Amino acid sequence: MDQVVESSRLEKLRNIEKLGLDPWGHRFDGHQPIQAILQLPADVPEDQRPNVKAAGRIVSRRIGGKVHWLDLRDWSGQLTTRKTTSDDGKHEAAEFSDWSSRVQVMVGQKQIGEVGWALANELDLGDLVGIEGKFGKTKRGEPTIFAEKLTFLSKSLEPHPDKWAGMSDMEYRLRHRYLDLTYNPELLDITLKRVKIVRRIRSYLDERGFCEVETPTLHAIAGGAAARPFKTHHNALDIPLFLRIALELHLKRLLAAASRRCTRLAGCFAMRGSAKSTIPNSR
């Protein structure tokens, strides 16, 4: 099944190239964060709707005649909760976690022209696109970008998780973190919080006079108590080397040389088993 889906996406990529578009996309400068777009006034007359320029990943796609409805998402928002309805009669209404920087896009055949409409028919779930148009609300009150120009940015060739079941297999999620970040808003929230924590730690140490330095990744001696090291070999020097386990060994040498407070934030490498709780320490 996955091979069929991948073949279909490859065929669509070739069709995009036949339209005279770069199949690998290009720069799309000047776009606004989707979260910022959602803060714009939407309850305004049609002729007063603000012009917007957004870029993001297609996380939902609905086709209705000469109109396509896309849900576009980027990382500018935060974790939130949404509610589903049971309009299709197959699934019960439920609450689910989502990312707040998600906006509906209306792509109409008349509004985006012949080439744009041909491109819209070659899009898939997971593709990256750029949208230029007006921001307002639909008759049902949904904040929407009414597309006037569609820009192709990148094609997603691998099949994506099921819309309802998602990524329920933990083993699959751990081996495909890029998909997990795309469809698991809780993980994305944790990841972005970690970025902020590391940034704050660096800022805190810098404000107090610490000097961040570079230390070797390859060591001649395996330091780090009883942890088992990863081994490698330096071909030019013909010597065995070990991936870094402990950061403090070289920091102590720097303290002896410079008599100044030093710090180093970096990954360490040690074989501590394959449990989920120890994998971060084995990077």
C-alpha positions in Angstrom: 0.0 0.0 0.0 2.8 2.4 0.9 4.5 1.7 -2.4 1.4 2.6 -4.3 1.0 5.9 -2.4 4.7 6.8 -2.9 4.4 6.0 -6.7 1.3 8.2 -6.9 3.2 11.1 -5.2 6.2 10.7 -7.5 3.9 10.9 -10.5 2.4 14.1 -9.1 5.9 15.5 -8.6 6.6 14.8 -12.3 3.3 16.5 -13.3 4.3 19.6 -11.2 7.6 19.7 -13.2 5.6 19.5 -16.5 3.7 22.7 -15.4 7.1 24.5 -15.6 7.5 24.7 -11.8 10.6 23.8 -9.9 9.8 20.3 -8.5 12.0 21.0 -5.5 10.5 24.4 -4.7 12.3 27.7 -4.1 12.5 30.6 -1.7 9.3 32.2 -0.4 10.4 35.3 1.4 8.3 37.8 3.3 5.6 35.4 4.6 3.9 36.0 7.9 3.6 33.6 10.8 0.2 32.0 10.7 -0.4 32.8 14.4 0.0 36.5 13.5 -2.4 36.2 10.6 -5.0 34.7 12.9 -4.8 37.8 15.1 -5.8 40.1 12.2 -9.4 41.4 12.0 -11.5 38.9 10.0 -15.0 40.3 10.5 -14.6 43.0 7.8 -16.3 43.6 4.5 -14.9 41.6 1.6 -13.3 44.7 0.0 -11.5 45.5 3.2 -10.0 42.1 3.9 -6.2 42.4 4.6 -3.6 40.9 2.2 -1.6 38.1 3.8 1.2 35.8 2.8 1.6 32.5 4.6 3.6 29.3 4.2 3.2 26.0 5.9 2.5 22.3 5.7 -0.8 20.9 4.5 -2.3 18.9 7.4 -5.8 18.5 6.0 -7.2 18.6 2.5 -10.9 18.5 1.3 -12.0 18.7 -2.3 -15.3 20.0 -3.4 -15.8 20.6 -7.1 -14.0 23.7 -8.2 -12.9 24.6 -4.7 -10.2 22.9 -2.5 -10.1 23.5 1.2 -6.7 23.2 2.8 -5.6 23.4 6.4 -2.1 25.0 6.6 0.1 24.9 9.7 3.4 26.2 10.9 5.3 26.3 14.2 4.4 29.9 15.2 1.6 29.0 17.6 1.2 26.9 20.8 -0.5 23.8 22.1 -4.3 24.1 22.2 -7.4 22.0 22.2 -9.9 21.7 19.3 -13.3 20.0 19.0 -14.4 17.8 16.1 -18.0 17.3 14.9 -19.7 14.1 13.7 -20.7 15.5 10.3 -19.6 12.4 8.4 -21.7 10.1 10.5 -18.7 7.7 11.0 -16.8 9.4 13.9 -18.2 10.8 17.2 -17.5 14.4 18.2 -14.4 14.6 20.3 -11.7 16.9 21.7 -8.1 16.6 20.5 -4.8 18.4 21.0 -3.7 20.6 18.1 -1.3 23.5 17.3 -2.9 26.9 17.4 -1.1 28.2 14.2 -3.4 26.3 11.9 -5.5 28.2 9.3 -8.0 27.1 6.6 -7.3 28.1 3.0 -9.8 28.3 0.2 -8.3 27.5 -3.2 -10.8 28.3 -6.0 -10.3 27.5 -9.6 -11.4 30.9 -10.7 -9.3 32.8 -8.2 -5.8 31.2 -8.8 -5.8 30.7 -12.5 -5.1 27.7 -14.8 -1.6 26.9 -13.6 -2.5 27.4 -10.0 -5.5 25.1 -10.3 -3.4 22.4 -12.0 -0.9 22.7 -9.2 -3.7 22.4 -6.5 -4.8 19.1 -8.0 -1.3 17.7 -7.6 -1.0 18.5 -3.9 -1.0 15.9 -1.1 -1.2 15.8 2.7 2.2 16.9 4.0 3.3 19.1 1.1 4.7 22.5 1.8 3.1 25.4 0.0 3.0 29.2 0.0 -0.3 31.1 -0.1 -1.0 34.7 -1.0 -4.5 36.1 -0.7 -7.1 37.9 1.5 -7.8 37.0 5.1 -11.4 36.9 6.3 -14.2 34.5 7.4 -16.4 32.1 5.5 -20.2 32.1 5.8 -19.9 29.6 8.6 -17.6 31.9 10.5 -14.3 30.1 9.9 -11.2 32.2 9.7 -9.9 31.6 6.2 -7.2 32.7 3.7 -8.9 33.2 0.3 -6.0 32.2 -2.0 -5.2 34.4 -5.0 -1.8 32.8 -5.7 -0.4 29.4 -4.9 3.3 28.7 -4.7 4.8 25.2 -4.6 7.6 24.8 -2.0 8.2 21.1 -1.4 6.6 17.7 -2.1 6.2 15.1 0.6 6.9 11.7 -1.1 6.4 9.4 1.9 2.8 8.4 3.0 1.5 10.2 6.1 -0.3 8.7 9.1 -4.1 8.1 9.0 -6.2 11.2 9.8 -8.1 9.6 12.7 -5.8 6.8 14.0 -2.7 9.0 13.8 0.6 7.5 15.0 -0.4 5.1 17.8 2.6 2.8 17.5 5.3 4.0 19.9 8.0 2.1 18.1 7.1 3.7 14.8 7.0 7.2 16.4 10.5 6.8 17.9 11.9 5.7 14.6 10.2 8.5 12.7 10.6 11.6 14.8 10.0 13.9 11.9 6.5 12.6 11.4 5.9 12.5 15.2 6.7 16.3 15.3 4.3 16.9 12.4 1.3 15.1 13.9 1.9 15.0 17.6 1.4 18.6 19.0 2.4 17.5 22.5 5.8 16.4 21.3 6.2 19.7 19.3 5.3 21.6 22.4 8.0 19.8 24.4 10.6 20.2 21.7 10.1 24.0 21.5 10.1 24.3 25.3 13.4 22.4 25.3 14.8 24.9 22.8 13.7 27.8 25.1 15.2 26.1 28.2 18.6 25.6 26.5 18.6 29.1 25.2 17.8 30.4 28.7 20.5 28.3 30.3 23.0 29.8 27.8 21.8 33.3 28.5 22.0 32.7 32.3 25.5 31.5 32.2 26.6 34.2 29.8 25.2 36.9 32.0 27.4 35.6 34.9 30.6 35.6 33.0 30.9 32.0 31.9 32.8 31.4 28.7 31.3 28.7 26.4 34.0 26.7 24.6 34.4 23.9 22.2 35.7 20.6 23.4 36.7 17.5 21.5 34.1 14.9 20.4 36.7 12.2 20.0 38.8 11.2 23.0 41.9 9.1 23.2 40.8 7.8 26.6 37.3 6.6 27.4 36.3 8.8 30.4 32.9 8.7 32.1 32.9 6.3 35.1 31.4 2.9 34.2 29.6 3.9 31.0 30.4 1.8 27.9 31.9 4.1 25.2 31.3 4.1 21.5 34.5 3.1 19.7 35.9 4.4 16.4 39.2 4.5 14.6 41.3 7.4 13.2 42.6 6.1 9.9 45.2 8.8 9.2 46.8 8.5 12.7 46.0 4.7 13.0 44.8 5.0 16.6 41.6 4.0 18.4 39.3 6.8 19.6 36.2 7.0 21.8 33.1 9.2 21.4 32.8 11.7 24.2 31.0 10.6 27.4 32.0 13.3 29.9 32.3 17.0 29.2 34.1 18.0 32.4 37.5 16.5 31.6 38.6 19.1 29.1 36.7 21.9 31.0 39.0 21.2 34.0 42.0 21.6 31.8 40.7 24.9 30.6 40.1 26.0 34.2 43.7 25.2 35.0 44.9 27.2 31.9 42.6 30.2 32.0 41.4 30.5 35.6 38.0 31.5 34.2 34.6 29.9 34.5 34.0 27.7 31.4 30.9 25.9 30.2 30.0 23.6 27.4 26.5 22.4 26.3 26.8 19.4 23.9 25.7 15.9 23.3 27.4 13.0 25.1 27.6 9.5 23.8 27.3 6.4 26.0 25.7 3.0 25.6 23.2 2.8 28.4 20.7 0.4 26.9 17.8 0.9 24.4 14.9 1.9 26.8 13.1 5.1 25.9 14.3 6.7 29.1 18.0 6.2 28.2 18.0 6.9 24.5 18.5 10.7 25.0 21.7 9.9 26.9 23.0 7.8 24.0 22.9 10.4 21.3 
